[in-house]
Amino acid sequence: MKILYDHQMFSFQRFGGITRYFCDLIANLPDDYEFILPIRYSENNHLQKIGINHDSIFPQLPFRIKRQYYYRANNCLSKKAISQHDFDVFHPTYYDNYFLKRLRKPFVLTVHDLTHEKFNSSFLFYDRTAAQKIQLLQQAAHIIAVSHNTKNDIVDLCNIAPDKVSVVHHGYQQIQTPAPQLFSNYILYVGERRGYKNFLPFLRAISPLLRAKPELKLVCTGRPFDKQEAAAFAGMRVERQIVQIFASDAELASLYRHARLFAYPSLYEGFGIPILESFHNNCPVALSRASCFPEIAAEAALYFDPLEADSICECIGKILDNDSLANELRSKGQERLKLFSINKMVRETCRVYDIISSTGVLDA
């Protein structure tokens, strides 16, 4: 069976969970499956790791400018491959509907979350993601949701029949050997910090802990802090205890491995790969009791109400002050991780491919 993937997120992302998901899938397809990925320009780190070659241009230009060129050039290659019809199933990597007029084969759509639908005000007014997503949801032969929580959102918010949606949880495997220890005595926060990620309310909630423990740090991966964040840190009198780092995969593994705990205060996620990263690296986990988190972590995490400062502070303090609890969470995380293998994800995804390929050619 031939599966055609397109370029979309590989043109736009250098790193990121969506491209890692597709690379994990592509690299582990069974021998009787063949993948087609028409792409020439990309700077995606995950593609490099699985040995798929691509070009880049104008090294002096920022990536945010180059990726627009990459998208247009790669889109031509994807359109050409779609028009040739030499594949069994099409699996787009995001929600651009550019392919609908020329596609004559069934397509499967993976939905990672419904952030655009639930937090529309967090996105620019001209962002068409939500509108295009609903169109693809309606026309897809089948839909993969990365959690039951995401499936429920698809059904409830987008009016999609439940039997059209299969839940296939992400799998996880760590390839990189962890880097040497970078910091000591710290709480770890990973990823974006805007809006529904709930970062500043989380920091306000734990700031009494930080002030009471001057040696304790909060290490944040991702983009540098902006002026508003810096002012907030100063207002809480914790500015010397907040550290930002743009971490490689090896450094990120080290950060998990040596953290006192990993905290995930987000109000909403489609899945939450950092939970599995924490489990793999033996890091205790503190989570919002919200969204998909209880589905993914079950009893292997300690939960807090993300809207209640006292709940957050109490939860973080319990793990910091109770080595026995921290070790119990580490042990439970190792067991929970066994349910989320790459092989299981690929096997269940291929089952979806098999189902929709048997439906034949879609109506023109």
N, C-alpha and C positions, 0 to 999 in steps of 0.2 A: 504494500500500500504506500502511496506517495502522499505526503502531507506538505502543503505549501504554506509557509509562514511569510509574513510580510515584514517590512523594514521599520514600521512606524516608531516604536520605542527605541530601537537600535540607532535610529537617526537622532533621536532627541536626548537619550540618556547616556552619560558616561558610566555611571554607576546606578544602582537602583534595584528595588525588589522585583519589578515587572520583568526587566531584562534578565535578571538572575533566574527567575521562574522559567522563562522560555529557554534559556541556555541549559538549565538542569534537565528540562524536558527533551530538548534536541539531542543532547549528549548521551542520553540514556535510553533512547528509543530501541526497541527490540530489533534484531537483525532483519526481520521481514518487513520493517518499515523504512522508508526512505524519506528524507526531508529535503526540501528545496527552500533556500533562503536567498532570494535575489537582492543582493546589497553590495554596493561598491564602497561607499563612503560611511565611515563610522569611527567613533573614538570610544566605543563601548568596551569597558574593561572585562566584562564577563565573556564577550565574544572572543577576545584574545586568549582567555584561559582555556577555552575549549578548542582552540586551534583554527578558528575561522578567520581567514585573512581579509583585510579591508584597507582602504587608503584613507589618508587625511590630507588636508590642504591648509595652506596659509597658517603656519604655526604661530605667527605673530598676532593673529586675530583671536579675540575671545571666543570660546566655544559657543556661547549664546548667539553669536552672529553666524558662525560657520554652520551651525546645525540647521538653519533655514535652507542653506544651499544643499546640505546633505539630504534633507527631506525631499526637496524637489527632484534632485537627481535620482535618488533611490526610488522615489514614487514612480518614475518612468519605468524602472526595471520591474517593479511589482506589477504595474499595469500590463506590461508585456507578458510576463509569466502567467498572469490570470487569463489573458486573451488567448493563450496557447492551449489552455484546458488540459495540460498534460499532468494532471494530479487527481487525487481522489477526494481530498478534503482540504478546505482552506481554513486556516486558523490565523486571523489577524491579531496583531500584538497590541492594538489599542482601538479606539472608537471612531476613527475617520471613516466615513461612509463612501470614500472615493471609488470603491470597487463594485458597488451594487449594480451599476448599469451593465457591466461587462461580465460579471460572474455567472457561470452556468453550472457550477458545482455547489454542493452543500457547504455551509461554513458553520464552524463552532466558535462561540464567543466566550472567552473567559472574563468574568467580572470579578475584580479584586475588592471593590467596595462601592458604596453609593455616596461617597463624600460630596460630590457635586450636587446631588439631589438633597441631601440632608443639611448641607452647610453652603447653600448657594451664595450667600452674601460674602463668603470668604474668597470668591473668585471674581475675576474681571468681568465687566458687563458684557463684553463681546465673546466670552468663552462659550463655544458651541458644544462642549463635551456632553452635557446632559441631553441635549436635543438629539445629537447623533447617536448617543448610546441607546436611547429608547427606540430609535428607528432600527438599529441593529438587533436589539433584543427581540423586536417583533418579527424580524425577518430571518433570524438565525435558525438553522435546523435544530440546534440544541445549544444549551447554555451550561457552562461550568461555573459554579460559585465556589469560592475558596473556603467558605464556612457555611454552616447552617444559618447563622445570623445574617450573612450576606444573601443567602437564598431567600430568607424571610423578607428582607428589604426589597429584593427584586419582585417578589410576588405582591407585596403590600403597596409599594410605592410606584411600581411600573405596570401593575395589572397583568402580570405574566402568569400563565398556568403553571402550577407547581410541578406537573409531570414533564415539563419542558426543561427543567433545571436539575442538574446533578451536582451534588456536593463532592468536590475532590479537594481534600486538604493539601496544603503545601507540604512538600518534603524538605528535609534539611540534611546537608552534609557539609562539613567544614574541610576544605582542601588545604588552606594555608596553615603552616605551622605557626603558632603564636609567637609574636615578637617578645623580647625580654620585657620585664616589668617596667612600666612607665611611671606609675604613681603609687602611692601607698595611702591607705585609710581614706577611701572615697566612696561616694555613691555615684553610680553611673546613669547618665541620661543619654539616649541615642536618638539622633535624627532631627527632624524639623521641630520648631518650637512655636509656630504661629497658631492663632485661633483655637480650634478644637483640640489641638495638642495639649492645651491646658498647662503650659510650662510655667508661666509667671504665677498663677494661683498655686501651683504645686510648690514653687520656691518660697512663696510667702508662708505657706503652711509649714514648711520644714525649717524656715529661717531661725526659729527659736532653738532648734536642735543644733544648727550650725553655730549660732552664737555661743551656745553652751559648751560646744566642743570645738574650740578654735583650730585644732589640728585636723578636723574633718573637712573634706573637700567635696564639691559636686563637680564631676568631670562631664562635660557635654561634648559630644561629637557633632560634626556638621559645620554649617556656615559660621563665620565670625559673629560675635555679638554686635548688635546695632546700638545706637545712642540711647534709645528708649530702654533697652535692656540694661545697659551700663548704669543709667540713672536709677533704675529700679533696684539694682544690686546695691548701689551706694545708699539708697534710701532705707534699705533693710539692714545695712551695716554688715554685709557679707561679701563685699566685692573682692576681697583678697582670698576668698575660699572658692570662687567660681572659676573653673578652668575650661577653656575651649580648645579642641584639637580636631584637625581634619585627619582622620585615621585611615590608614590602609587596612586591608582585610586582616593582615597579620597583627597589626597594632590593635584593631578592634577586638580580635580574639584575646589578646593579652589584657585589654581593658576589662572585658567580661571576667576573665579568669582570676584577676586580682582584686576585683571590686568587693566591697562589703556587701553590696546588693545592687541589683538593677531595678530602677523604678520606671514604670510606664503609666503616667497619669492621664493619658489621652481619653477624651470623651467618646471617641469612636475610631475603630479600625476595621478593615475587612478581615484581617487574619492576625497579624502581629508576629512577623518573622523574628524580631528581637527576643521574643519569649523562647523560641527554640534555640537561638544563639546562646542565650543565657544557660539554658538547660545543658547544652553540649559542653559549655565551658565551666560547669559546676558552680554557677553563680546564683545565689538566692534571688527570688523574684518577688517584687511588690507591685500589684496591679490595681487599676481601676476595676471596681465591680460594675462593668458596663460593657456594652457591645458584645463582641465575640470572645472576650478574654476568658470568662469562666469555661466556655466551650473548649478552648485550646489548652489552658493550663490546668483546669479542674482543681484537684486538691494540692497541686504542686506549687502553689503561690499563696501569698498572703494578700488579702484584698482590702481596699479602702473605698469609701465614697469619694469620688473625685470632686464633688462640689462642697465637701465639708472639710475645712482646714483641720479640725481636731481629729477627724478620722484618718486623714493623711499622716499627720504628725505622729499619732499613736501607732499606726502600722509600721512606719519607717523606724520609729524608736524601738519597737519590739524586736525587730530583726537585728538592729545594731547592738542591742543590749542583751541578747539571748543567743549565745553560741549554739546551744542545743537546738533551738528553733531553726537557726540558719542552716545547720547541718541536716536537719530533717527535711527542709525545703530542697537542699541540694540532692539528697537521696531520692526524693519523690520526683524531682525534675529529670533525673537520669532515667527513671522508669517511664515517665510520661513521654519522653523523647522517642522511645521505641515505637510509638504509634504513628510517627510522622517520618517515614522513610521516603527517599527519592524513588525507590523501586515501586512502592505502593502508589505514589502519585502518578508515576508513568503508566503503571498497569491500569489504573482506573481511568486515566485520560485516554489510553488506547481503546478501552472498552467503549468510550463515547465515540471515538473515531469509527470504530467498527459499526456501531449502531447507525450513525448518520450516513455512512457511506452506502449502507444497504437501502437507503431511501431513494437513491437514484438522483437524477438531474432535477434541479429546482425549476419551477416554471419561469419562463423568460419574463 
